[in-house]
Amino acid sequence: TLDALPLTPNGKLDRTALPAPAYTASATGRTPRTPREEILCTLFAEVLGVDLVTIDDNFFDLGGHSLLATRLVSRARTALGVELSVRQFFETPTIAGLSGAFDRAGRARAALTARPRPERIPLSYAQQRLWFLHRLEGPSATYNIPTTLRLTGTLDTDALHTALNDLLARHESLRTTYTEDDQGPRQVIHAWEPGMLPLGVVDTGEGELDAMLSAGVHHAFDLTAGIPVRATLFRISEQEHVLLLLIHHIATDAWSRTPLGRDLAAAYSARCAGDVPAWEPLPVQYADYALWQQEVLGDEADADAPAGRQLAYWKEQLAGLPDQLDLPTDRARPAVASQDG
């Protein structure tokens, strides 16, 4: 326990100063009784990052949360071949409690694997939302995801440029544009070519850097005409650079920054040594996911498909809601959303 909660100079809770919680399994919990419970104990421990889990330990008492529960559902699907909902983990968060749910669970849905590529590749449902907004608003910076890296020391600019293009070779979504036909929007995956991603180099000083970065992140992608990624290197001195890697949300998300950063670091190290990146090919690409999602959920226009049933449910739940919430505000609502703030 803490004698007092750490506070910032402004009097707010200083989360960074809090000690990391220590999660331990119950001393009175039972050991696994079946091979399935044994597998689940292992999966719980791996996902939660603890040494031991008993069948009576509560997933959430050991540090679990909704995102880890989602990961656990996926791991259980792969290991046991059954389909459970995240909600089930909230209702019965112990392995002992889940045993009955596994007995009643249906077979796991089709696994996500690389698929034969049809001539027409659809957008995922998440991409469809972003495509609709792009068509509604036109090219804008609203859904840009910027990543800035400060690079200190001697930089091999040519190796960096080649490494950035290695990312495009590895990840199809970074070299995909979007168009429409009589069936709706579709993906157009372009064949990789060396240098297809230019690296702009801009000389600047520390005083101008923030303004330069702000201007850079406000670039408006035209998803129909060019790839959804842009790279700019700001050179402050021979030993100090800042890389701005800008990607539209239709091709990435915040979670993807970490694996993308690892790939870039690996590619740059290899190129500096005169080698090519020695990574394993990706088992699936995002286009495979879009095809798999369509296979699993079906067409939302089909009332009997999972997507159609979900759409009908939410239409019923949200029927009659006002167009906008009339909440008190400290400023007048603008006629056109600026997306600032």
URBEL-V788211 format. One record per residue. SS is DSSP state (2 for helix, 1 for strand, 0 for the rest). PHI is phi in degrees with one decimal (NA if undefined). PSI is psi as a letter, one per 40 degrees, with the letter a starting at -180 (NA if undefined). Layout:
# URBEL-V788211
SS PHI PSI
SS PHI PSI
This chain:
# URBEL-V788211
0 NA i
0 -106.4 i
0 -67.7 d
0 -156.6 i
0 -78.0 h
0 -70.2 h
1 -121.7 i
0 -79.7 i
0 -56.8 d
0 -87.5 e
0 87.8 e
0 -94.6 i
1 -63.7 h
0 -91.1 g
2 -64.4 d
2 -67.6 d
2 -92.3 e
0 -73.7 i
0 -69.9 i
0 -66.2 h
0 -67.2 i
0 -106.4 h
0 -104.4 h
0 -133.0 i
0 -70.4 i
0 -65.1 h
0 -73.6 e
0 -106.5 e
0 -68.3 i
0 -85.4 i
0 -81.8 i
0 -59.8 i
0 -104.2 e
0 -137.4 i
2 -58.0 d
2 -65.1 d
2 -64.3 d
2 -63.5 d
2 -64.1 d
2 -65.4 d
2 -60.5 d
2 -65.0 d
2 -63.7 d
2 -57.4 d
2 -63.5 d
2 -65.8 d
2 -67.5 d
2 -84.2 e
0 71.5 f
0 -118.2 i
0 -79.2 d
0 -146.3 i
0 -134.3 h
0 -96.8 i
0 -74.3 e
0 -103.0 e
0 -74.6 h
0 -82.0 h
0 -52.8 d
0 -80.5 d
0 -68.7 d
0 -93.0 e
0 101.8 e
0 -71.9 i
0 -149.5 a
2 -62.6 d
2 -67.8 d
2 -68.7 d
2 -64.4 d
2 -62.9 d
2 -64.8 d
2 -66.4 d
2 -58.3 d
2 -64.6 d
2 -65.1 d
2 -67.1 d
2 -60.4 d
2 -69.7 d
2 -78.3 d
2 -114.8 e
0 69.7 f
1 -127.1 i
1 -112.8 h
0 -120.6 i
0 -91.1 i
2 -60.7 d
2 -57.3 d
2 -61.7 d
2 -69.7 d
2 -72.8 d
2 -77.8 d
0 -134.0 g
0 -83.8 e
0 -114.1 i
2 -66.3 d
2 -60.8 d
2 -71.6 d
2 -77.7 e
2 -57.0 d
2 -66.1 d
2 -64.7 d
2 -67.4 d
2 -64.2 d
2 -94.9 e
0 -70.6 i
1 -82.5 i
1 -66.9 i
0 -63.8 i
0 -69.0 i
0 -56.1 h
0 -72.6 i
0 -79.3 h
0 -136.6 i
0 -63.2 h
0 -120.7 i
0 -58.6 h
0 -89.6 h
0 -71.7 i
0 -63.4 d
0 -111.9 h
1 -106.4 h
1 -75.3 i
0 -87.0 i
0 -69.0 i
2 -63.2 d
2 -64.1 d
2 -67.8 d
2 -60.5 d
2 -62.2 d
2 -69.1 d
2 -64.7 d
2 -59.1 d
2 -66.2 d
2 -63.2 d
2 -71.7 d
2 -73.0 d
2 -96.6 e
0 83.9 i
0 -55.4 h
0 -152.7 i
0 -97.6 e
0 -58.2 d
0 -110.0 f
1 -78.2 i
1 -117.8 h
1 -91.6 i
1 -128.6 h
1 -114.0 h
1 -125.4 h
1 -87.8 h
1 -112.6 h
1 -108.5 h
0 116.4 a
0 -68.8 h
0 -116.4 h
0 -91.5 g
2 -63.2 d
2 -64.2 d
2 -65.0 d
2 -64.6 d
2 -60.8 d
2 -65.5 d
2 -64.7 d
2 -62.6 d
2 -72.6 d
2 -61.4 d
2 -60.6 d
2 -66.9 d
2 -65.3 d
2 -80.9 d
0 -114.3 h
2 -60.3 d
2 -62.6 d
2 -80.5 e
2 -126.8 f
1 -115.2 h
1 -113.5 i
1 -134.0 i
1 -146.9 a
1 -129.8 i
1 -134.7 a
0 -68.1 e
0 -97.9 e
1 117.3 a
1 -72.4 i
1 -148.7 i
1 -89.8 i
1 -124.3 h
1 -91.3 h
0 -90.0 i
0 -62.5 i
0 -72.6 i
0 -134.6 i
0 -56.6 h
0 77.2 e
0 -69.3 e
0 -104.4 h
0 -68.9 i
1 -116.9 h
1 -78.1 h
1 -114.1 h
1 -123.2 h
1 -81.0 h
0 -154.9 i
0 -111.0 i
2 -58.1 d
2 -65.9 d
2 -97.5 e
2 -62.1 d
2 -59.8 d
2 -65.7 d
2 -64.7 d
2 -64.9 d
2 -60.2 d
2 -65.0 d
2 -65.9 d
2 -72.9 e
0 -90.9 e
0 -61.8 h
0 -100.9 h
0 -78.1 h
0 -100.8 h
0 -67.9 e
0 -86.9 d
0 -110.6 d
0 -148.3 i
0 -66.0 i
0 -86.7 f
1 -142.1 i
1 -145.0 h
1 -127.9 h
1 -134.6 h
1 -110.4 h
1 -95.8 h
1 -97.9 h
1 -87.3 d
1 -158.7 a
0 -65.8 d
0 -111.4 e
1 -139.7 h
1 -135.8 i
1 -130.4 h
1 -97.7 h
1 -109.1 h
1 -108.1 h
1 -112.8 h
1 -132.0 h
1 -72.8 i
0 -62.0 d
0 -67.4 e
0 -113.5 e
0 -159.2 i
0 -147.8 i
0 -63.6 d
0 -62.9 d
2 -71.6 e
2 -59.4 d
2 -65.8 d
2 -63.7 d
2 -66.6 d
2 -64.3 d
2 -62.9 d
2 -63.2 d
2 -64.8 d
2 -62.7 d
2 -65.5 d
2 -67.1 d
2 -64.7 d
2 -60.6 d
2 -65.1 d
2 -67.9 d
2 -63.2 d
0 -89.2 e
0 79.0 e
0 -111.9 i
0 -102.5 i
0 -58.4 h
0 -100.7 f
0 -90.8 i
0 -75.5 i
0 -59.6 i
0 -67.4 h
0 -68.2 d
0 -141.6 i
0 -114.5 i
2 -64.9 d
2 -61.5 d
2 -62.3 d
2 -63.9 d
2 -61.7 d
2 -66.5 d
2 -63.6 d
2 -62.4 d
2 -64.4 d
2 -65.1 d
2 -77.1 d
2 -93.1 d
0 76.1 a
0 -91.9 h
0 -65.9 e
0 -77.0 e
0 -91.4 h
0 -62.9 d
0 -91.0 e
0 -78.0 i
2 -53.1 d
2 -64.7 d
2 -65.5 d
2 -66.0 d
2 -65.1 d
2 -62.9 d
2 -62.9 d
2 -61.4 d
2 -72.6 d
2 -62.8 d
2 -68.4 d
2 -65.8 d
2 -98.9 e
0 -62.7 h
0 85.9 e
0 -70.6 i
0 -67.7 i
0 -63.3 d
0 -147.0 i
0 -81.5 h
0 -90.4 g
0 -99.8 i
0 -67.6 h
0 -128.2 i
0 -91.7 e
0 -138.8 i
0 -68.4 i
0 -68.9 h
0 -71.1 i
0 -66.9 d
0 -127.2 h
0 -65.5 h
0 -91.8 e
0 66.2 e
0 -84.4 i
0 91.5 NA
